[in-house]
Amino acid sequence: MKEGVNVKSQDFYMEQTDSSLVKSLIVSNYFDTWLNIVYGYTNKNFVIYVDLYCGPGEYENSKKSTPALIMDKLNSKEALMKKAKNKLLFWFNDSNPILTKKLTECLQTYGLENIKFDKPSVPCNPMTVFITNYELPSVEIETLIRRLDFPILAFLDPWGYKGISKELIDMIVNKPYSDCIFFFNYNRIRPAIENENVIEHVQKILGSEGLKNVKERLMMATTQYQKEIIILDEIIKYFSNNYRRYVVPFRFLTYTTQKQRTSHYIIFVTKNSTAQKVMKEIMSKLCSDTHELHFSYIPPNPQLSFLGIDQSDESKEKIKKRLLQTYAGKELSFKELYAKEGYYNVYTVDQYFDILKDLEIEGKVVFSLPPTKKGNDRKLSADNLYKMGKVKFV
């Protein structure tokens, strides 16, 4: 087992930033949804939450980080805790043993006593916590991930981008009912694309072909925003396996005076269209700015108070035009339509339903819902249409 003390990571946990809180809320708010889903569908004896850059659980100013927020979720919901006690395992990893020692003390305040400073293994009792001190990238980590034969929800939150790889995320997401949320530092990725000294690490995120495409496309870009969208587009394409699974990005911005710039991203990867829907709903509630390709969080600043959620008529008109061109004469379920369209925008189901209702009023789409058990007309709503309805483009 590799051990090392990351002094920078200790400094980071002195005080929680707004962005760090939002990042932790995205993960913890998705956690209980994921647990409810896998508990109902998998026949495996265990499910596991994995945090490979876990930190101490709490900041020095007593604010809670992701592991503690996860525990709060369990304690606040009796039914969820009942399920967890039957199946749930935890694996927390951090290269800094000082931080994992603090995490142990934090977890013990939640009544978790079955804590093992060892690699995850079964058989074991549910609610067992495994703690390791590997430094990523790690062959040992990859070997352990491969051996885990049950659903995984993984959170990867490195300082920059080292330790993140398509291969590692595939190992996780390819398992049944498994999802991955990972962080990457856009500020470091952007210059690294042109740096031959770190090409190996960048290829793990973009792939050889993706890196080649990015470099070619960046030559045609004239603005920093265009360059960012090109990089994000290639990442989405690569991690979605060429749009065969779902990728939802969440952007964090910083600002100087009247300018804003992207600092980092949280990326969600899943095979499940409903998981994509749920994550978009979670992210939309935590964002302070929305563009067509991604949600954004901007730290509060009176100078930037004019920035709001961008659900402009122009953006909606683009979506309407694409829908009418792509699906002319076709009928498909709203759930399938929303999943297909998920790569192109960040709208929630409710927001997308409103766009389609505009097209219905214009006579360009027709909704159909099965009747109720009594044979009555079923109420037209976003939820009913998503669960059982169809949309026909005329």
C-alpha positions in Angstrom: 0.0 0.0 0.0 1.4 3.4 -1.0 1.2 6.2 1.5 2.2 9.8 1.3 1.3 13.1 3.0 -0.2 15.7 0.7 0.4 19.0 2.6 -1.7 20.9 0.1 -4.7 18.7 0.8 -4.4 19.5 4.6 -4.4 23.2 3.8 -7.4 22.8 1.6 -9.5 21.5 4.5 -9.0 24.6 6.6 -12.2 26.3 5.4 -15.0 25.2 3.1 -15.7 27.3 0.0 -19.1 27.7 -1.6 -18.0 25.7 -4.6 -16.8 22.8 -2.3 -20.2 22.8 -0.6 -22.1 22.6 -3.9 -19.8 19.8 -5.1 -20.5 17.8 -2.0 -24.3 18.5 -2.2 -24.4 17.1 -5.8 -22.8 13.9 -4.6 -24.8 13.5 -1.3 -28.1 14.4 -2.9 -27.6 11.8 -5.6 -26.5 9.2 -3.1 -29.9 8.4 -1.6 -31.5 8.2 -5.0 -28.9 5.8 -6.2 -29.2 3.6 -3.0 -33.0 3.4 -3.4 -32.7 2.4 -7.0 -30.0 -0.3 -6.6 -31.7 -1.7 -3.5 -34.9 -2.4 -5.4 -33.3 -3.9 -8.6 -30.1 -5.7 -7.7 -30.0 -9.2 -6.2 -26.4 -8.7 -5.0 -25.6 -9.0 -1.3 -23.8 -5.7 -1.2 -23.6 -2.3 -2.8 -20.7 0.1 -2.1 -20.1 3.8 -2.0 -16.5 4.6 -3.0 -14.7 7.9 -2.4 -11.1 7.7 -3.7 -10.1 11.2 -2.5 -12.1 11.4 0.7 -10.4 13.9 3.0 -11.2 14.2 6.7 -15.0 14.4 6.6 -15.0 17.9 8.2 -13.2 21.1 7.6 -11.3 22.9 10.3 -14.2 25.4 10.6 -16.5 22.4 11.4 -18.2 22.5 8.0 -19.0 19.0 6.7 -17.5 17.6 3.5 -18.9 14.8 1.3 -18.4 11.7 3.7 -20.2 13.4 6.5 -23.0 14.7 4.3 -23.5 11.1 3.1 -23.9 10.0 6.7 -26.3 12.8 7.4 -28.4 11.6 4.5 -28.6 8.1 6.0 -29.4 9.4 9.5 -32.1 11.7 8.3 -34.1 9.0 6.5 -35.2 6.0 8.5 -36.2 3.9 5.5 -32.9 4.6 3.7 -30.9 3.6 6.8 -32.9 0.4 7.1 -31.9 -0.5 3.5 -28.3 0.6 4.1 -27.9 -1.6 7.1 -28.7 -4.7 5.0 -26.4 -4.0 2.1 -24.3 -0.9 2.1 -20.5 -0.8 2.4 -18.1 2.2 2.3 -14.6 2.5 0.9 -12.8 5.8 1.7 -9.3 6.4 0.3 -6.9 9.3 0.7 -3.1 9.2 0.2 -2.8 11.3 3.3 -3.1 9.1 6.5 -3.5 12.2 8.7 -6.7 12.9 6.8 -8.1 9.4 7.0 -7.4 9.3 10.7 -9.5 12.5 11.1 -12.2 10.9 8.9 -12.2 7.8 11.2 -12.9 10.1 14.2 -15.6 11.8 12.2 -17.3 8.6 11.2 -17.2 7.3 14.8 -19.5 10.2 15.8 -22.1 8.7 13.6 -21.9 5.4 15.5 -19.8 3.6 12.8 -17.5 1.3 14.7 -16.9 -1.4 12.1 -14.0 0.5 10.5 -11.1 -1.4 8.9 -7.9 0.1 7.7 -7.7 -2.4 4.9 -8.6 -2.9 1.3 -12.3 -3.8 0.7 -13.1 -7.5 0.8 -16.1 -9.8 1.3 -17.6 -11.5 3.1 -18.1 -8.8 5.7 -20.9 -7.2 7.6 -23.1 -4.5 6.0 -22.1 -0.9 7.1 -18.5 -1.9 7.1 -16.1 1.0 6.4 -12.9 0.2 4.6 -10.1 2.9 4.7 -7.0 2.9 2.5 -4.1 5.3 1.7 -3.3 4.6 -1.9 -2.0 7.4 -4.1 -3.7 7.6 -7.6 -3.1 6.6 -10.3 -2.8 3.2 -8.7 -2.7 -0.3 -10.1 -3.9 -1.6 -6.7 -7.0 0.6 -6.8 -7.8 -0.6 -10.3 -7.3 -4.2 -9.3 -9.7 -3.8 -6.3 -12.3 -2.0 -8.5 -12.3 -4.9 -10.9 -12.8 -7.4 -8.1 -15.8 -5.7 -6.7 -18.7 -7.7 -7.9 -21.6 -5.5 -6.9 -23.0 -2.0 -7.7 -20.7 1.0 -7.1 -21.3 4.7 -6.7 -17.9 6.3 -7.0 -16.7 9.8 -6.4 -13.3 10.9 -7.7 -12.2 14.3 -6.5 -8.4 14.8 -7.3 -6.6 18.1 -7.1 -6.2 18.4 -10.8 -6.7 15.7 -13.4 -4.0 13.1 -12.5 -5.6 9.9 -11.3 -8.7 10.3 -13.6 -8.8 8.0 -16.6 -11.4 6.7 -18.9 -10.2 3.2 -18.1 -10.9 3.6 -14.4 -14.4 5.2 -15.0 -15.2 2.4 -17.4 -14.3 -0.2 -14.7 -16.9 1.4 -12.4 -19.7 2.4 -14.8 -19.7 -0.9 -16.7 -20.8 -2.8 -13.6 -24.6 -3.1 -13.3 -26.3 -0.2 -11.5 -23.0 1.6 -11.1 -22.4 5.4 -11.6 -19.4 7.7 -11.3 -19.0 11.3 -10.4 -15.6 12.8 -11.0 -13.8 16.2 -10.8 -11.3 17.7 -13.1 -9.5 21.0 -13.1 -10.2 22.8 -16.3 -7.6 25.4 -15.5 -4.9 22.7 -15.7 -6.4 20.7 -18.5 -6.5 23.6 -20.9 -2.7 24.3 -21.0 -1.9 20.6 -20.6 -3.4 19.8 -24.0 -0.5 21.6 -25.6 2.1 20.3 -23.2 4.0 17.2 -24.5 5.4 16.5 -21.0 2.0 15.5 -19.6 0.5 14.0 -22.8 0.1 10.6 -21.2 -2.2 12.0 -18.4 -4.3 14.1 -20.9 -4.8 11.1 -23.2 -6.3 9.2 -20.2 -9.0 11.8 -20.1 -9.5 12.6 -23.8 -8.1 9.5 -25.5 -5.6 9.6 -28.3 -8.2 10.3 -31.0 -10.0 12.8 -28.8 -6.8 14.7 -28.0 -6.0 14.9 -31.7 -9.5 16.2 -32.5 -9.3 18.8 -29.7 -6.0 20.2 -31.0 -7.4 20.4 -34.6 -10.7 22.0 -33.5 -9.0 24.5 -31.1 -7.0 25.9 -34.1 -10.3 27.2 -35.5 -11.6 28.7 -32.2 -11.5 32.4 -31.7 -12.8 32.8 -28.1 -12.0 31.2 -24.8 -15.6 30.1 -24.5 -15.5 28.3 -27.9 -12.3 26.5 -26.8 -14.0 25.4 -23.6 -17.0 24.1 -25.4 -14.7 22.1 -27.8 -12.9 20.5 -24.9 -16.1 19.7 -23.1 -17.7 18.3 -26.3 -14.8 15.8 -26.8 -15.0 14.8 -23.1 -18.7 14.1 -23.3 -18.2 12.1 -26.5 -15.4 10.1 -25.1 -16.9 9.3 -21.7 -20.3 8.6 -23.2 -18.7 5.9 -25.4 -19.8 7.9 -28.5 -23.2 8.7 -27.0 -24.1 5.2 -25.9 -24.3 6.2 -22.2 -25.0 9.5 -20.5 -22.7 12.3 -19.3 -23.9 15.3 -17.4 -21.4 18.2 -16.8 -21.5 20.8 -14.1 -19.3 23.8 -14.4 -17.8 26.0 -11.6 -16.9 29.6 -12.4 -14.7 32.1 -10.6 -14.6 35.8 -11.4 -12.4 38.9 -11.4 -14.2 42.2 -11.6 -16.6 41.9 -14.5 -15.0 38.8 -16.0 -15.7 35.2 -15.3 -13.8 32.0 -16.1 -14.2 28.3 -15.6 -12.2 26.8 -12.8 -13.3 23.2 -12.8 -16.0 20.7 -13.7 -17.9 17.9 -12.0 -18.9 15.2 -14.5 -21.5 12.5 -13.9 -21.4 9.3 -16.0 -24.1 6.6 -16.1 -25.7 4.0 -18.3 -29.2 4.7 -17.0 -31.4 7.3 -18.6 -33.4 7.8 -15.4 -30.2 8.5 -13.4 -29.4 11.2 -16.0 -32.8 12.7 -15.4 -32.4 12.7 -11.6 -28.9 14.2 -11.7 -30.1 17.0 -14.0 -32.8 17.8 -11.5 -30.2 17.9 -8.6 -27.8 20.0 -10.6 -30.4 22.4 -11.8 -31.4 23.2 -8.1 -27.8 24.0 -7.3 -26.8 26.0 -10.3 -26.8 29.8 -10.5 -26.3 29.9 -14.3 -27.4 27.6 -17.1 -26.2 27.4 -20.7 -27.3 24.9 -23.3 -24.5 22.4 -22.7 -24.0 22.6 -19.0 -25.0 23.9 -15.6 -22.8 26.4 -13.9 -22.2 27.6 -10.4 -20.9 31.1 -9.8 -19.9 32.1 -6.3 -22.1 35.0 -5.0 -20.9 38.4 -6.1 -23.0 41.6 -6.3 -21.0 42.7 -9.3 -22.3 39.6 -11.2 -25.9 39.8 -10.0 -27.1 40.3 -13.5 -26.3 36.7 -14.3 -29.2 34.3 -14.1 -30.5 31.0 -15.4 -30.3 31.2 -19.1 -33.6 29.7 -20.3 -34.0 32.4 -23.0 -36.4 32.2 -25.9 -33.4 32.0 -28.2 -32.2 28.8 -26.5 -35.7 27.3 -26.5 -36.2 28.2 -30.2 -33.0 26.3 -31.1 -34.3 23.2 -29.3 -37.7 23.4 -31.0 -36.0 23.7 -34.4 -33.7 20.8 -33.8 -36.6 18.6 -32.5 -38.8 19.4 -35.6 -35.9 18.7 -38.0 -34.7 15.5 -36.2 -38.0 13.8 -35.5 -40.3 14.9 -38.3 -43.0 12.3 -38.8 -41.8 10.1 -35.9 -43.4 9.0 -32.7 -41.5 7.9 -29.7 -41.9 7.8 -25.9 -41.1 11.0 -24.0 -38.7 9.1 -21.9 -36.7 8.0 -24.9 -36.9 11.5 -26.4 -35.6 13.1 -23.3 -32.7 10.6 -23.0 -31.7 11.1 -26.7 -31.8 14.9 -26.2 -29.9 14.8 -23.0 -26.5 15.3 -24.7 -27.6 18.6 -26.2 -29.0 20.6 -23.3 -29.4 20.8 -19.5 -33.2 21.2 -19.3 -35.0 19.1 -16.7 -38.0 17.0 -17.6 -40.5 19.7 -16.4 -38.7 22.4 -18.5 -38.5 20.1 -21.5 -42.2 19.3 -21.2 -43.0 23.0 -21.3 -41.0 23.4 -24.6 -43.0 20.5 -26.1 -46.3 22.0 -24.9 -45.4 25.1 -26.9 -45.1 22.9 -30.0 -48.4 21.2 -29.2 -50.1 24.6 -29.1 -48.5 25.3 -32.5 -50.0 22.0 -33.8 -46.6 20.5 -34.4 -46.6 17.7 -31.9 -49.3 15.4 -30.5 -49.2 13.8 -27.0 -50.7 10.4 -26.2 -51.2 8.8 -22.8 -52.9 5.5 -22.0 -56.3 5.8 -20.2 -56.6 5.2 -16.5 -57.7 1.8 -15.2 -61.3 3.1 -15.1 -61.0 4.1 -18.8 -60.8 7.8 -18.2 -58.5 10.3 -19.8 -55.2 10.5 -18.0 -54.0 13.9 -16.8 -51.4 15.4 -19.0 -48.3 16.2 -16.9 -44.6 16.0 -17.2 -44.4 13.1 -14.8 -47.1 11.1 -16.6 -45.7 11.8 -20.0 -42.2 10.7 -18.9 -43.5 7.5 -17.3 -45.9 6.3 -19.9 -46.6 8.9 -22.7 -45.6 9.3 -26.3 -44.8 12.3 -28.5 -45.6 12.4 -32.2 -44.1 15.0 -34.5 -46.5 15.9 -37.3 
